[in-house]
Amino acid sequence: MRIHAGLWLLCAVLASSTEATPFSYQGRLLQSGVPANGRYDLRFELFASQVGGTASAPPLTNTDVAVADGVFTTILDFGTNVFFGAGQWLEIAVRPAGATTDFVTLTPRQPLTPAPFSIYTLKAESLIGPLPDSQLSSNVARLDSDQTFRGKVTFGGDVAFSAKQMQRLWRVSIPFVTVTNAGNEADFTGKGAVPCDFRIGKYEINNNQYTAFLNAVAADDPKRLYNTEMATDPHGGILRSGSSGEHHYAVKPGKGHHPVVFVDFYDVLRFCNWLHNGQPAGAPDDTTTEDGAYSLTPEALAAENVLRNPRARYWLPSDDEWYKAAYHQPELMGGDPSNYWFFPNRSNDAPISELPPGGINSANTCCDTERQAIPVGSYVQSISFYGTYDQAGNVQEWTEWTSEFTYLRNRRIRGGSWVYNEFYARSTDFEFDTTDYDAEGIGFRVAGAAE
């Protein structure tokens, strides 16, 4: 099987205001010199060179892609930190849809035309701190130097913005994957049944993203969204400066893409409300952190019975949603006969505790790694069927789940972490913590409505 040399890029299409990184890709697939027809699984990897080198991003696998008269169209999303203006090449591999055989890598790699490089500008969304002077145009006015203006200059209204106020306007970009196969049945534990398609974060929320949240709503921080252990503990990744009302937050060097930790259950719900409300800047109230996906009224907080609102746009995954994203894969699409795996990396064998990048079933679990969280997505081949990373390790994650009986005031913690051994990632593991518990080994990822 080989790919036609005339593979080409159609266009870059922004999928949503929070992602804005997917683009459509169309190609022509030949089998023994004849246009292919049928359905195929396609794997895409991005490289900075035409031959050799290391992949620039984790591989993308698009399953069950329709090919008619050799032509296929699919959506690719490598995230916001991949396209830097230099040339990039796609390496494509193929196999029949649902097959368990190895992918066949096609040659040569295909060059990308300039369209997806417009994604490069989205790096501004994740900028934390000042833009380096070296990247500023000489035509840009700077507040710390004398300026010469030519032509008419007009100011209207209050223009006294501080640098901190401007920084709070940056928006957070969160990559999602879509969990399909709506209406699936639960497994033998009674977990995993979800009636609708939904999206879930490809990665755990990192320190860059949580720092932007803090800078937007926690200048005073009456809700204690910041835990001082984020600064004092070596596992924390966020520093705070300034006095109350003028707090400013910055990521520790080298910690930007590590999962945020020392967040309790209600910190997480407030982050989801902030996303639901469009990432506004301002004091914590019903327009920023206290209402939206969840109504955090005094009565609901006191009773510990805060539940998701029906029209939520972003939310903390329910236990069933988290479980499905981690363990589900239909047998007809290459999964286990039960339609569920015991572990999140498409395996019934416990993940291997080893340093990244590892293999297809590796994870950051105790104790053969370095007993600390690492950048999200570091195990580039260890993914769930739906394309999520790190559900088998790195940090455990909050879910919405609560019981009407014994564990009324507790919430479910899911997944493996660097703190515990690999067996904590098993689907049958049963972990709870109180809503006020924040620790160095607990983080979260978010979910949202399918497009």
Secondary structure, 3 states (H helix, E strand, C coil): CEECCCCEEEECCCCCCCCCCCEEEEEEEEECCEECCEEEEEEEEEECCCCCCCECCCCEEEEEEEEECCEEEEEECCCCCCCCCCCCEEEEEEEECCCCCCCEECCCCEECCCHHHHHHHHHHHHCCCCCCHHHCCCCCCCCCCCCCCCCCCCCCCCCCCCHHHHHCCCCCCCCEEEECCCCCCCCCCCCCCCCCCEEEECCCCEHHHHHHHHHHHCCCCCCCCCCCHHHHCCCCCEEEECCCCCCEEEECCCCCCCECCCCCHHHHHHHHHHHHCCCCCCCCCCCCCCCCCECCCHHHHHHCCCCECCCCCEECCCHHHHHHHHHECCHHHCCCCCCECCECCCECCCCEECCCCCCCCEECCCCCCCCCCCCCCCCCCCECCCCCECCCCCCEEECCCCCCCCCCCEEEEECCCCCCCHHHHCCCCCEEEECCCCCCCEECCCEEECC
